[in-house]
Amino acid sequence: MFPKTDKLHVVELYLSSELSYQELALSEGIRNSALITKWVNDFRIAGSDALRPKKKGRKKTLNASDKKQVINRQKRHQLTQVPNM
């Protein structure tokens, strides 16, 4: 995981020099030059904000009232099921 400042530094180096992604990766100690490619492309599309760390994991999609509805629906469903014998 690279901090935004490091990513921005590498992107600026790439844009201001004639180094290839591979040469820049070697000089900056980055093992995967595809990371630099992604950073540069993201920077060109959305600017430096695109280099911020992203949250990992599943996004929360249900608000509190939706959660209550789901729980109540599950409870009702469990009450109507007949156990297999």
PDB file with SEQRES, HELIX, SHEET and CRYST1 records, atoms N, CA, C and O in Angstrom:
SEQRES   1 A   85  MET PHE PRO LYS THR ASP LYS LEU HIS VAL VAL GLU LEU          
SEQRES   2 A   85  TYR LEU SER SER GLU LEU SER TYR GLN GLU LEU ALA LEU          
SEQRES   3 A   85  SER GLU GLY ILE ARG ASN SER ALA LEU ILE THR LYS TRP          
SEQRES   4 A   85  VAL ASN ASP PHE ARG ILE ALA GLY SER ASP ALA LEU ARG          
SEQRES   5 A   85  PRO LYS LYS LYS GLY ARG LYS LYS THR LEU ASN ALA SER          
SEQRES   6 A   85  ASP LYS LYS GLN VAL ILE ASN ARG GLN LYS ARG HIS GLN          
SEQRES   7 A   85  LEU THR GLN VAL PRO ASN MET                                  
HELIX    1 AA1 LYS A    4  SER A   16  1                                  13    
HELIX    2 AA2 TYR A   21  GLU A   28  1                                   8    
HELIX    3 AA3 SER A   33  ALA A   46  1                                  14    
HELIX    4 AA4 GLY A   47  LEU A   51  5                                   5    
HELIX    5 AA5 ALA A   64  THR A   80  1                                  17    
CRYST1    1.000    1.000    1.000  90.00  90.00  90.00 P 1           1          
ATOM      1  N   MET A   1       0.844  -1.177   0.000  1.00  0.00           N  
ATOM      2  CA  MET A   1       0.000   0.000   0.000  1.00  0.00           C  
ATOM      3  C   MET A   1       0.892   1.244   0.000  1.00  0.00           C  
ATOM      4  O   MET A   1       1.756   1.406   0.863  1.00  0.00           O  
ATOM      5  N   PHE A   2       0.673   2.088  -0.952  1.00  0.00           N  
ATOM      6  CA  PHE A   2       1.471   3.293  -1.089  1.00  0.00           C  
ATOM      7  C   PHE A   2       0.646   4.512  -0.681  1.00  0.00           C  
ATOM      8  O   PHE A   2      -0.517   4.626  -1.069  1.00  0.00           O  
ATOM      9  N   PRO A   3       1.230   5.417   0.093  1.00  0.00           N  
ATOM     10  CA  PRO A   3       0.499   6.640   0.448  1.00  0.00           C  
ATOM     11  C   PRO A   3       0.290   7.529  -0.783  1.00  0.00           C  
ATOM     12  O   PRO A   3       1.014   7.430  -1.774  1.00  0.00           O  
ATOM     13  N   LYS A   4      -0.706   8.386  -0.692  1.00  0.00           N  
ATOM     14  CA  LYS A   4      -1.053   9.281  -1.801  1.00  0.00           C  
ATOM     15  C   LYS A   4       0.147  10.120  -2.222  1.00  0.00           C  
ATOM     16  O   LYS A   4       0.369  10.327  -3.415  1.00  0.00           O  
ATOM     17  N   THR A   5       0.917  10.600  -1.263  1.00  0.00           N  
ATOM     18  CA  THR A   5       2.054  11.469  -1.593  1.00  0.00           C  
ATOM     19  C   THR A   5       3.088  10.724  -2.433  1.00  0.00           C  
ATOM     20  O   THR A   5       3.662  11.298  -3.358  1.00  0.00           O  
ATOM     21  N   ASP A   6       3.331   9.447  -2.119  1.00  0.00           N  
ATOM     22  CA  ASP A   6       4.287   8.655  -2.897  1.00  0.00           C  
ATOM     23  C   ASP A   6       3.764   8.418  -4.310  1.00  0.00           C  
ATOM     24  O   ASP A   6       4.510   8.514  -5.284  1.00  0.00           O  
ATOM     25  N   LYS A   7       2.473   8.106  -4.409  1.00  0.00           N  
ATOM     26  CA  LYS A   7       1.875   7.879  -5.733  1.00  0.00           C  
ATOM     27  C   LYS A   7       1.977   9.138  -6.585  1.00  0.00           C  
ATOM     28  O   LYS A   7       2.343   9.083  -7.759  1.00  0.00           O  
ATOM     29  N   LEU A   8       1.649  10.270  -5.976  1.00  0.00           N  
ATOM     30  CA  LEU A   8       1.690  11.534  -6.699  1.00  0.00           C  
ATOM     31  C   LEU A   8       3.112  11.857  -7.156  1.00  0.00           C  
ATOM     32  O   LEU A   8       3.313  12.348  -8.267  1.00  0.00           O  
ATOM     33  N   HIS A   9       4.082  11.584  -6.310  1.00  0.00           N  
ATOM     34  CA  HIS A   9       5.484  11.801  -6.662  1.00  0.00           C  
ATOM     35  C   HIS A   9       5.866  10.972  -7.884  1.00  0.00           C  
ATOM     36  O   HIS A   9       6.496  11.487  -8.808  1.00  0.00           O  
ATOM     37  N   VAL A  10       5.494   9.708  -7.897  1.00  0.00           N  
ATOM     38  CA  VAL A  10       5.827   8.819  -9.013  1.00  0.00           C  
ATOM     39  C   VAL A  10       5.115   9.270 -10.286  1.00  0.00           C  
ATOM     40  O   VAL A  10       5.712   9.275 -11.363  1.00  0.00           O  
ATOM     41  N   VAL A  11       3.850   9.646 -10.168  1.00  0.00           N  
ATOM     42  CA  VAL A  11       3.092  10.118 -11.337  1.00  0.00           C  
ATOM     43  C   VAL A  11       3.748  11.371 -11.912  1.00  0.00           C  
ATOM     44  O   VAL A  11       3.916  11.486 -13.126  1.00  0.00           O  
ATOM     45  N   GLU A  12       4.112  12.298 -11.050  1.00  0.00           N  
ATOM     46  CA  GLU A  12       4.757  13.530 -11.520  1.00  0.00           C  
ATOM     47  C   GLU A  12       6.098  13.243 -12.185  1.00  0.00           C  
ATOM     48  O   GLU A  12       6.446  13.873 -13.184  1.00  0.00           O  
ATOM     49  N   LEU A  13       6.854  12.290 -11.632  1.00  0.00           N  
ATOM     50  CA  LEU A  13       8.117  11.894 -12.254  1.00  0.00           C  
ATOM     51  C   LEU A  13       7.873  11.335 -13.654  1.00  0.00           C  
ATOM     52  O   LEU A  13       8.581  11.670 -14.604  1.00  0.00           O  
ATOM     53  N   TYR A  14       6.860  10.480 -13.764  1.00  0.00           N  
ATOM     54  CA  TYR A  14       6.558   9.878 -15.066  1.00  0.00           C  
ATOM     55  C   TYR A  14       6.179  10.960 -16.083  1.00  0.00           C  
ATOM     56  O   TYR A  14       6.668  10.967 -17.212  1.00  0.00           O  
ATOM     57  N   LEU A  15       5.307  11.864 -15.663  1.00  0.00           N  
ATOM     58  CA  LEU A  15       4.816  12.884 -16.590  1.00  0.00           C  
ATOM     59  C   LEU A  15       5.891  13.907 -16.964  1.00  0.00           C  
ATOM     60  O   LEU A  15       5.814  14.519 -18.029  1.00  0.00           O  
ATOM     61  N   SER A  16       6.881  14.096 -16.108  1.00  0.00           N  
ATOM     62  CA  SER A  16       7.900  15.117 -16.376  1.00  0.00           C  
ATOM     63  C   SER A  16       9.188  14.540 -16.969  1.00  0.00           C  
ATOM     64  O   SER A  16      10.122  15.282 -17.274  1.00  0.00           O  
ATOM     65  N   SER A  17       9.233  13.240 -17.127  1.00  0.00           N  
ATOM     66  CA  SER A  17      10.443  12.629 -17.679  1.00  0.00           C  
ATOM     67  C   SER A  17      10.080  11.780 -18.888  1.00  0.00           C  
ATOM     68  O   SER A  17       8.914  11.668 -19.267  1.00  0.00           O  
ATOM     69  N   GLU A  18      11.084  11.199 -19.467  1.00  0.00           N  
ATOM     70  CA  GLU A  18      10.857  10.308 -20.601  1.00  0.00           C  
ATOM     71  C   GLU A  18      11.121   8.855 -20.209  1.00  0.00           C  
ATOM     72  O   GLU A  18      11.403   8.012 -21.060  1.00  0.00           O  
ATOM     73  N   LEU A  19      11.026   8.578 -18.924  1.00  0.00           N  
ATOM     74  CA  LEU A  19      11.219   7.210 -18.450  1.00  0.00           C  
ATOM     75  C   LEU A  19      10.003   6.360 -18.769  1.00  0.00           C  
ATOM     76  O   LEU A  19       8.874   6.851 -18.780  1.00  0.00           O  
ATOM     77  N   SER A  20      10.240   5.083 -19.029  1.00  0.00           N  
ATOM     78  CA  SER A  20       9.124   4.155 -19.224  1.00  0.00           C  
ATOM     79  C   SER A  20       8.582   3.762 -17.853  1.00  0.00           C  
ATOM     80  O   SER A  20       9.201   4.033 -16.825  1.00  0.00           O  
ATOM     81  N   TYR A  21       7.420   3.119 -17.856  1.00  0.00           N  
ATOM     82  CA  TYR A  21       6.853   2.635 -16.594  1.00  0.00           C  
ATOM     83  C   TYR A  21       7.826   1.664 -15.913  1.00  0.00           C  
ATOM     84  O   TYR A  21       8.015   1.714 -14.698  1.00  0.00           O  
ATOM     85  N   GLN A  22       8.438   0.784 -16.709  1.00  0.00           N  
ATOM     86  CA  GLN A  22       9.360  -0.209 -16.161  1.00  0.00           C  
ATOM     87  C   GLN A  22      10.596   0.460 -15.559  1.00  0.00           C  
ATOM     88  O   GLN A  22      11.025   0.099 -14.464  1.00  0.00           O  
ATOM     89  N   GLU A  23      11.166   1.429 -16.267  1.00  0.00           N  
ATOM     90  CA  GLU A  23      12.360   2.119 -15.764  1.00  0.00           C  
ATOM     91  C   GLU A  23      12.049   2.884 -14.483  1.00  0.00           C  
ATOM     92  O   GLU A  23      12.849   2.895 -13.547  1.00  0.00           O  
ATOM     93  N   LEU A  24      10.902   3.512 -14.447  1.00  0.00           N  
ATOM     94  CA  LEU A  24      10.503   4.271 -13.267  1.00  0.00           C  
ATOM     95  C   LEU A  24      10.250   3.332 -12.088  1.00  0.00           C  
ATOM     96  O   LEU A  24      10.617   3.639 -10.954  1.00  0.00           O  
ATOM     97  N   ALA A  25       9.624   2.193 -12.360  1.00  0.00           N  
ATOM     98  CA  ALA A  25       9.384   1.215 -11.295  1.00  0.00           C  
ATOM     99  C   ALA A  25      10.705   0.744 -10.702  1.00  0.00           C  
ATOM    100  O   ALA A  25      10.835   0.634  -9.483  1.00  0.00           O  
ATOM    101  N   LEU A  26      11.681   0.465 -11.554  1.00  0.00           N  
ATOM    102  CA  LEU A  26      12.995   0.029 -11.060  1.00  0.00           C  
ATOM    103  C   LEU A  26      13.665   1.122 -10.229  1.00  0.00           C  
ATOM    104  O   LEU A  26      14.217   0.847  -9.164  1.00  0.00           O  
ATOM    105  N   SER A  27      13.615   2.346 -10.712  1.00  0.00           N  
ATOM    106  CA  SER A  27      14.304   3.427 -10.004  1.00  0.00           C  
ATOM    107  C   SER A  27      13.636   3.782  -8.675  1.00  0.00           C  
ATOM    108  O   SER A  27      14.300   4.263  -7.757  1.00  0.00           O  
ATOM    109  N   GLU A  28      12.325   3.547  -8.570  1.00  0.00           N  
ATOM    110  CA  GLU A  28      11.592   3.876  -7.336  1.00  0.00           C  
ATOM    111  C   GLU A  28      11.370   2.667  -6.429  1.00  0.00           C  
ATOM    112  O   GLU A  28      10.771   2.791  -5.361  1.00  0.00           O  
ATOM    113  N   GLY A  29      11.848   1.509  -6.852  1.00  0.00           N  
ATOM    114  CA  GLY A  29      11.713   0.304  -6.027  1.00  0.00           C  
ATOM    115  C   GLY A  29      10.310  -0.260  -5.988  1.00  0.00           C  
ATOM    116  O   GLY A  29       9.907  -0.859  -4.991  1.00  0.00           O  
ATOM    117  N   ILE A  30       9.560  -0.075  -7.066  1.00  0.00           N  
ATOM    118  CA  ILE A  30       8.202  -0.611  -7.160  1.00  0.00           C  
ATOM    119  C   ILE A  30       8.262  -1.874  -8.010  1.00  0.00           C  
ATOM    120  O   ILE A  30       8.710  -1.830  -9.156  1.00  0.00           O  
ATOM    121  N   ARG A  31       7.821  -2.985  -7.465  1.00  0.00           N  
ATOM    122  CA  ARG A  31       7.963  -4.278  -8.139  1.00  0.00           C  
ATOM    123  C   ARG A  31       7.070  -4.434  -9.357  1.00  0.00           C  
ATOM    124  O   ARG A  31       7.434  -5.126 -10.307  1.00  0.00           O  
ATOM    125  N   ASN A  32       5.914  -3.803  -9.341  1.00  0.00           N  
ATOM    126  CA  ASN A  32       4.939  -3.997 -10.406  1.00  0.00           C  
ATOM    127  C   ASN A  32       4.728  -2.681 -11.154  1.00  0.00           C  
ATOM    128  O   ASN A  32       4.115  -1.754 -10.623  1.00  0.00           O  
ATOM    129  N   SER A  33       5.227  -2.601 -12.367  1.00  0.00           N  
ATOM    130  CA  SER A  33       5.111  -1.356 -13.132  1.00  0.00           C  
ATOM    131  C   SER A  33       3.668  -1.068 -13.541  1.00  0.00           C  
ATOM    132  O   SER A  33       3.336   0.069 -13.875  1.00  0.00           O  
ATOM    133  N   ALA A  34       2.806  -2.091 -13.516  1.00  0.00           N  
ATOM    134  CA  ALA A  34       1.389  -1.872 -13.848  1.00  0.00           C  
ATOM    135  C   ALA A  34       0.726  -0.935 -12.834  1.00  0.00           C  
ATOM    136  O   ALA A  34      -0.239  -0.245 -13.163  1.00  0.00           O  
ATOM    137  N   LEU A  35       1.244  -0.911 -11.606  1.00  0.00           N  
ATOM    138  CA  LEU A  35       0.713   0.028 -10.603  1.00  0.00           C  
ATOM    139  C   LEU A  35       0.901   1.460 -11.077  1.00  0.00           C  
ATOM    140  O   LEU A  35      -0.002   2.289 -10.962  1.00  0.00           O  
ATOM    141  N   ILE A  36       2.082   1.741 -11.611  1.00  0.00           N  
ATOM    142  CA  ILE A  36       2.361   3.102 -12.084  1.00  0.00           C  
ATOM    143  C   ILE A  36       1.441   3.446 -13.250  1.00  0.00           C  
ATOM    144  O   ILE A  36       0.933   4.564 -13.339  1.00  0.00           O  
ATOM    145  N   THR A  37       1.233   2.489 -14.137  1.00  0.00           N  
ATOM    146  CA  THR A  37       0.318   2.700 -15.262  1.00  0.00           C  
ATOM    147  C   THR A  37      -1.069   3.073 -14.751  1.00  0.00           C  
ATOM    148  O   THR A  37      -1.690   4.007 -15.256  1.00  0.00           O  
ATOM    149  N   LYS A  38      -1.552   2.341 -13.748  1.00  0.00           N  
ATOM    150  CA  LYS A  38      -2.878   2.613 -13.183  1.00  0.00           C  
ATOM    151  C   LYS A  38      -2.917   3.987 -12.529  1.00  0.00           C  
ATOM    152  O   LYS A  38      -3.871   4.741 -12.720  1.00  0.00           O  
ATOM    153  N   TRP A  39      -1.883   4.316 -11.756  1.00  0.00           N  
ATOM    154  CA  TRP A  39      -1.841   5.617 -11.083  1.00  0.00           C  
ATOM    155  C   TRP A  39      -1.866   6.754 -12.090  1.00  0.00           C  
ATOM    156  O   TRP A  39      -2.589   7.734 -11.910  1.00  0.00           O  
ATOM    157  N   VAL A  40      -1.074   6.625 -13.153  1.00  0.00           N  
ATOM    158  CA  VAL A  40      -1.015   7.688 -14.164  1.00  0.00           C  
ATOM    159  C   VAL A  40      -2.366   7.826 -14.861  1.00  0.00           C  
ATOM    160  O   VAL A  40      -2.854   8.940 -15.052  1.00  0.00           O  
ATOM    161  N   ASN A  41      -2.971   6.704 -15.239  1.00  0.00           N  
ATOM    162  CA  ASN A  41      -4.281   6.754 -15.902  1.00  0.00           C  
ATOM    163  C   ASN A  41      -5.348   7.338 -14.984  1.00  0.00           C  
ATOM    164  O   ASN A  41      -6.153   8.165 -15.414  1.00  0.00           O  
ATOM    165  N   ASP A  42      -5.361   6.912 -13.720  1.00  0.00           N  
ATOM    166  CA  ASP A  42      -6.324   7.450 -12.754  1.00  0.00           C  
ATOM    167  C   ASP A  42      -6.113   8.947 -12.566  1.00  0.00           C  
ATOM    168  O   ASP A  42      -7.079   9.707 -12.494  1.00  0.00           O  
ATOM    169  N   PHE A  43      -4.855   9.371 -12.487  1.00  0.00           N  
ATOM    170  CA  PHE A  43      -4.528  10.778 -12.312  1.00  0.00           C  
ATOM    171  C   PHE A  43      -5.007  11.595 -13.504  1.00  0.00           C  
ATOM    172  O   PHE A  43      -5.537  12.693 -13.333  1.00  0.00           O  
ATOM    173  N   ARG A  44      -4.825  11.073 -14.693  1.00  0.00           N  
ATOM    174  CA  ARG A  44      -5.254  11.793 -15.900  1.00  0.00           C  
ATOM    175  C   ARG A  44      -6.774  11.946 -15.952  1.00  0.00           C  
ATOM    176  O   ARG A  44      -7.284  12.942 -16.465  1.00  0.00           O  
ATOM    177  N   ILE A  45      -7.480  10.977 -15.432  1.00  0.00           N  
ATOM    178  CA  ILE A  45      -8.946  11.014 -15.461  1.00  0.00           C  
ATOM    179  C   ILE A  45      -9.511  11.897 -14.356  1.00  0.00           C  
ATOM    180  O   ILE A  45     -10.383  12.727 -14.611  1.00  0.00           O  
ATOM    181  N   ALA A  46      -9.019  11.724 -13.122  1.00  0.00           N  
ATOM    182  CA  ALA A  46      -9.665  12.373 -11.977  1.00  0.00           C  
ATOM    183  C   ALA A  46      -8.742  13.247 -11.136  1.00  0.00           C  
ATOM    184  O   ALA A  46      -9.172  13.758 -10.102  1.00  0.00           O  
ATOM    185  N   GLY A  47      -7.502  13.432 -11.540  1.00  0.00           N  
ATOM    186  CA  GLY A  47      -6.602  14.271 -10.765  1.00  0.00           C  
ATOM    187  C   GLY A  47      -6.049  13.563  -9.541  1.00  0.00           C  
ATOM    188  O   GLY A  47      -6.154  12.342  -9.419  1.00  0.00           O  
ATOM    189  N   SER A  48      -5.465  14.327  -8.642  1.00  0.00           N  
ATOM    190  CA  SER A  48      -4.781  13.733  -7.489  1.00  0.00           C  
ATOM    191  C   SER A  48      -5.727  13.027  -6.522  1.00  0.00           C  
ATOM    192  O   SER A  48      -5.291  12.152  -5.774  1.00  0.00           O  
ATOM    193  N   ASP A  49      -7.008  13.384  -6.518  1.00  0.00           N  
ATOM    194  CA  ASP A  49      -7.957  12.686  -5.641  1.00  0.00           C  
ATOM    195  C   ASP A  49      -8.072  11.203  -5.983  1.00  0.00           C  
ATOM    196  O   ASP A  49      -8.412  10.389  -5.124  1.00  0.00           O  
ATOM    197  N   ALA A  50      -7.792  10.858  -7.221  1.00  0.00           N  
ATOM    198  CA  ALA A  50      -7.867   9.451  -7.630  1.00  0.00           C  
ATOM    199  C   ALA A  50      -6.785   8.609  -6.976  1.00  0.00           C  
ATOM    200  O   ALA A  50      -6.865   7.381  -7.000  1.00  0.00           O  
ATOM    201  N   LEU A  51      -5.788   9.234  -6.400  1.00  0.00           N  
ATOM    202  CA  LEU A  51      -4.674   8.513  -5.789  1.00  0.00           C  
ATOM    203  C   LEU A  51      -4.881   8.268  -4.298  1.00  0.00           C  
ATOM    204  O   LEU A  51      -4.029   7.669  -3.642  1.00  0.00           O  
ATOM    205  N   ARG A  52      -6.012   8.730  -3.760  1.00  0.00           N  
ATOM    206  CA  ARG A  52      -6.315   8.502  -2.344  1.00  0.00           C  
ATOM    207  C   ARG A  52      -6.511   7.009  -2.097  1.00  0.00           C  
ATOM    208  O   ARG A  52      -6.968   6.292  -2.988  1.00  0.00           O  
ATOM    209  N   PRO A  53      -6.173   6.532  -0.900  1.00  0.00           N  
ATOM    210  CA  PRO A  53      -6.448   5.128  -0.576  1.00  0.00           C  
ATOM    211  C   PRO A  53      -7.951   4.854  -0.629  1.00  0.00           C  
ATOM    212  O   PRO A  53      -8.758   5.680  -0.202  1.00  0.00           O  
ATOM    213  N   LYS A  54      -8.305   3.716  -1.142  1.00  0.00           N  
ATOM    214  CA  LYS A  54      -9.715   3.333  -1.257  1.00  0.00           C  
ATOM    215  C   LYS A  54     -10.103   2.463  -0.060  1.00  0.00           C  
ATOM    216  O   LYS A  54      -9.279   1.709   0.459  1.00  0.00           O  
ATOM    217  N   LYS A  55     -11.342   2.568   0.368  1.00  0.00           N  
ATOM    218  CA  LYS A  55     -11.830   1.706   1.437  1.00  0.00           C  
ATOM    219  C   LYS A  55     -11.960   0.294   0.889  1.00  0.00           C  
ATOM    220  O   LYS A  55     -12.374   0.087  -0.251  1.00  0.00           O  
ATOM    221  N   LYS A  56     -11.600  -0.667   1.720  1.00  0.00           N  
ATOM    222  CA  LYS A  56     -11.693  -2.063   1.306  1.00  0.00           C  
ATOM    223  C   LYS A  56     -12.907  -2.701   1.947  1.00  0.00           C  
ATOM    224  O   LYS A  56     -13.404  -2.234   2.972  1.00  0.00           O  
ATOM    225  N   GLY A  57     -13.372  -3.761   1.339  1.00  0.00           N  
ATOM    226  CA  GLY A  57     -14.499  -4.497   1.879  1.00  0.00           C  
ATOM    227  C   GLY A  57     -15.793  -4.156   1.188  1.00  0.00           C  
ATOM    228  O   GLY A  57     -15.841  -3.306   0.299  1.00  0.00           O  
ATOM    229  N   ARG A  58     -16.822  -4.820   1.602  1.00  0.00           N  
ATOM    230  CA  ARG A  58     -18.141  -4.642   1.015  1.00  0.00           C  
ATOM    231  C   ARG A  58     -18.739  -3.319   1.475  1.00  0.00           C  
ATOM    232  O   ARG A  58     -18.628  -2.941   2.641  1.00  0.00           O  
ATOM    233  N   LYS A  59     -19.367  -2.632   0.547  1.00  0.00           N  
ATOM    234  CA  LYS A  59     -20.030  -1.377   0.895  1.00  0.00           C  
ATOM    235  C   LYS A  59     -21.322  -1.675   1.652  1.00  0.00           C  
ATOM    236  O   LYS A  59     -22.010  -2.656   1.369  1.00  0.00           O  
ATOM    237  N   LYS A  60     -21.634  -0.829   2.602  1.00  0.00           N  
ATOM    238  CA  LYS A  60     -22.888  -0.970   3.333  1.00  0.00           C  
ATOM    239  C   LYS A  60     -23.994  -0.401   2.465  1.00  0.00           C  
ATOM    240  O   LYS A  60     -23.934   0.753   2.043  1.00  0.00           O  
ATOM    241  N   THR A  61     -25.004  -1.216   2.200  1.00  0.00           N  
ATOM    242  CA  THR A  61     -26.052  -0.772   1.296  1.00  0.00           C  
ATOM    243  C   THR A  61     -27.396  -0.572   1.986  1.00  0.00           C  
ATOM    244  O   THR A  61     -28.291   0.060   1.426  1.00  0.00           O  
ATOM    245  N   LEU A  62     -27.545  -1.102   3.194  1.00  0.00           N  
ATOM    246  CA  LEU A  62     -28.826  -0.982   3.885  1.00  0.00           C  
ATOM    247  C   LEU A  62     -28.746   0.070   4.988  1.00  0.00           C  
ATOM    248  O   LEU A  62     -27.798   0.096   5.773  1.00  0.00           O  
ATOM    249  N   ASN A  63     -29.749   0.929   5.034  1.00  0.00           N  
ATOM    250  CA  ASN A  63     -29.826   1.846   6.159  1.00  0.00           C  
ATOM    251  C   ASN A  63     -30.571   1.148   7.300  1.00  0.00           C  
ATOM    252  O   ASN A  63     -31.005   0.007   7.140  1.00  0.00           O  
ATOM    253  N   ALA A  64     -30.721   1.798   8.419  1.00  0.00           N  
ATOM    254  CA  ALA A  64     -31.288   1.164   9.616  1.00  0.00           C  
ATOM    255  C   ALA A  64     -32.717   0.651   9.391  1.00  0.00           C  
ATOM    256  O   ALA A  64     -33.043  -0.458   9.814  1.00  0.00           O  
ATOM    257  N   SER A  65     -33.569   1.440   8.732  1.00  0.00           N  
ATOM    258  CA  SER A  65     -34.948   0.997   8.543  1.00  0.00           C  
ATOM    259  C   SER A  65     -35.017  -0.198   7.585  1.00  0.00           C  
ATOM    260  O   SER A  65     -35.849  -1.087   7.762  1.00  0.00           O  
ATOM    261  N   ASP A  66     -34.150  -0.219   6.578  1.00  0.00           N  
ATOM    262  CA  ASP A  66     -34.117  -1.365   5.663  1.00  0.00           C  
ATOM    263  C   ASP A  66     -33.665  -2.619   6.384  1.00  0.00           C  
ATOM    264  O   ASP A  66     -34.191  -3.703   6.129  1.00  0.00           O  
ATOM    265  N   LYS A  67     -32.691  -2.488   7.286  1.00  0.00           N  
ATOM    266  CA  LYS A  67     -32.214  -3.636   8.046  1.00  0.00           C  
ATOM    267  C   LYS A  67     -33.345  -4.222   8.892  1.00  0.00           C  
ATOM    268  O   LYS A  67     -33.503  -5.441   8.970  1.00  0.00           O  
ATOM    269  N   LYS A  68     -34.130  -3.342   9.526  1.00  0.00           N  
ATOM    270  CA  LYS A  68     -35.242  -3.815  10.356  1.00  0.00           C  
ATOM    271  C   LYS A  68     -36.253  -4.580   9.515  1.00  0.00           C  
ATOM    272  O   LYS A  68     -36.773  -5.606   9.952  1.00  0.00           O  
ATOM    273  N   GLN A  69     -36.532  -4.094   8.325  1.00  0.00           N  
ATOM    274  CA  GLN A  69     -37.479  -4.773   7.443  1.00  0.00           C  
ATOM    275  C   GLN A  69     -36.969  -6.163   7.066  1.00  0.00           C  
ATOM    276  O   GLN A  69     -37.742  -7.121   7.052  1.00  0.00           O  
ATOM    277  N   VAL A  70     -35.694  -6.279   6.765  1.00  0.00           N  
ATOM    278  CA  VAL A  70     -35.122  -7.567   6.398  1.00  0.00           C  
ATOM    279  C   VAL A  70     -35.196  -8.535   7.573  1.00  0.00           C  
ATOM    280  O   VAL A  70     -35.573  -9.695   7.402  1.00  0.00           O  
ATOM    281  N   ILE A  71     -34.839  -8.064   8.759  1.00  0.00           N  
ATOM    282  CA  ILE A  71     -34.874  -8.923   9.951  1.00  0.00           C  
ATOM    283  C   ILE A  71     -36.295  -9.385  10.236  1.00  0.00           C  
ATOM    284  O   ILE A  71     -36.518 -10.560  10.527  1.00  0.00           O  
ATOM    285  N   ASN A  72     -37.259  -8.472  10.155  1.00  0.00           N  
ATOM    286  CA  ASN A  72     -38.655  -8.851  10.394  1.00  0.00           C  
ATOM    287  C   ASN A  72     -39.137  -9.856   9.360  1.00  0.00           C  
ATOM    288  O   ASN A  72     -39.861 -10.792   9.699  1.00  0.00           O  
ATOM    289  N   ARG A  73     -38.749  -9.677   8.112  1.00  0.00           N  
ATOM    290  CA  ARG A  73     -39.143 -10.607   7.053  1.00  0.00           C  
ATOM    291  C   ARG A  73     -38.553 -11.990   7.312  1.00  0.00           C  
ATOM    292  O   ARG A  73     -39.224 -13.002   7.113  1.00  0.00           O  
ATOM    293  N   GLN A  74     -37.284 -12.030   7.761  1.00  0.00           N  
ATOM    294  CA  GLN A  74     -36.647 -13.309   8.068  1.00  0.00           C  
ATOM    295  C   GLN A  74     -37.342 -14.004   9.234  1.00  0.00           C  
ATOM    296  O   GLN A  74     -37.540 -15.219   9.210  1.00  0.00           O  
ATOM    297  N   LYS A  75     -37.712 -13.231  10.255  1.00  0.00           N  
ATOM    298  CA  LYS A  75     -38.416 -13.813  11.399  1.00  0.00           C  
ATOM    299  C   LYS A  75     -39.754 -14.398  10.974  1.00  0.00           C  
ATOM    300  O   LYS A  75     -40.107 -15.506  11.379  1.00  0.00           O  
ATOM    301  N   ARG A  76     -40.503 -13.655  10.156  1.00  0.00           N  
ATOM    302  CA  ARG A  76     -41.799 -14.158   9.675  1.00  0.00           C  
ATOM    303  C   ARG A  76     -41.614 -15.425   8.861  1.00  0.00           C  
ATOM    304  O   ARG A  76     -42.402 -16.364   8.980  1.00  0.00           O  
ATOM    305  N   HIS A  77     -40.588 -15.456   8.044  1.00  0.00           N  
ATOM    306  CA  HIS A  77     -40.331 -16.614   7.197  1.00  0.00           C  
ATOM    307  C   HIS A  77     -39.986 -17.843   8.043  1.00  0.00           C  
ATOM    308  O   HIS A  77     -40.435 -18.949   7.742  1.00  0.00           O  
ATOM    309  N   GLN A  78     -39.190 -17.651   9.099  1.00  0.00           N  
ATOM    310  CA  GLN A  78     -38.821 -18.757   9.980  1.00  0.00           C  
ATOM    311  C   GLN A  78     -40.045 -19.303  10.707  1.00  0.00           C  
ATOM    312  O   GLN A  78     -40.137 -20.509  10.938  1.00  0.00           O  
ATOM    313  N   LEU A  79     -40.982 -18.437  11.068  1.00  0.00           N  
ATOM    314  CA  LEU A  79     -42.183 -18.873  11.777  1.00  0.00           C  
ATOM    315  C   LEU A  79     -43.113 -19.673  10.870  1.00  0.00           C  
ATOM    316  O   LEU A  79     -43.846 -20.535  11.355  1.00  0.00           O  
ATOM    317  N   THR A  80     -43.098 -19.411   9.587  1.00  0.00           N  
ATOM    318  CA  THR A  80     -44.015 -20.105   8.669  1.00  0.00           C  
ATOM    319  C   THR A  80     -43.417 -21.391   8.122  1.00  0.00           C  
ATOM    320  O   THR A  80     -44.135 -22.166   7.489  1.00  0.00           O  
ATOM    321  N   GLN A  81     -42.134 -21.651   8.338  1.00  0.00           N  
ATOM    322  CA  GLN A  81     -41.536 -22.876   7.825  1.00  0.00           C  
ATOM    323  C   GLN A  81     -41.906 -24.058   8.707  1.00  0.00           C  
ATOM    324  O   GLN A  81     -41.943 -23.954   9.933  1.00  0.00           O  
ATOM    325  N   VAL A  82     -42.177 -25.181   8.057  1.00  0.00           N  
ATOM    326  CA  VAL A  82     -42.481 -26.424   8.761  1.00  0.00           C  
ATOM    327  C   VAL A  82     -41.220 -27.278   8.729  1.00  0.00           C  
ATOM    328  O   VAL A  82     -40.661 -27.513   7.658  1.00  0.00           O  
ATOM    329  N   PRO A  83     -40.764 -27.746   9.896  1.00  0.00           N  
ATOM    330  CA  PRO A  83     -39.546 -28.557   9.903  1.00  0.00           C  
ATOM    331  C   PRO A  83     -39.757 -29.885   9.178  1.00  0.00           C  
ATOM    332  O   PRO A  83     -40.833 -30.477   9.260  1.00  0.00           O  
ATOM    333  N   ASN A  84     -38.721 -30.353   8.465  1.00  0.00           N  
ATOM    334  CA  ASN A  84     -38.764 -31.637   7.748  1.00  0.00           C  
ATOM    335  C   ASN A  84     -38.578 -32.776   8.735  1.00  0.00           C  
ATOM    336  O   ASN A  84     -37.712 -32.722   9.609  1.00  0.00           O  
ATOM    337  N   MET A  85     -39.408 -33.814   8.585  1.00  0.00           N  
ATOM    338  CA  MET A  85     -39.284 -34.979   9.474  1.00  0.00           C  
ATOM    339  C   MET A  85     -39.157 -36.216   8.665  1.00  0.00           C  
ATOM    340  O   MET A  85     -39.041 -37.308   9.221  1.00  0.00           O  
TER     341      MET A  85                                                      
END                                                                             
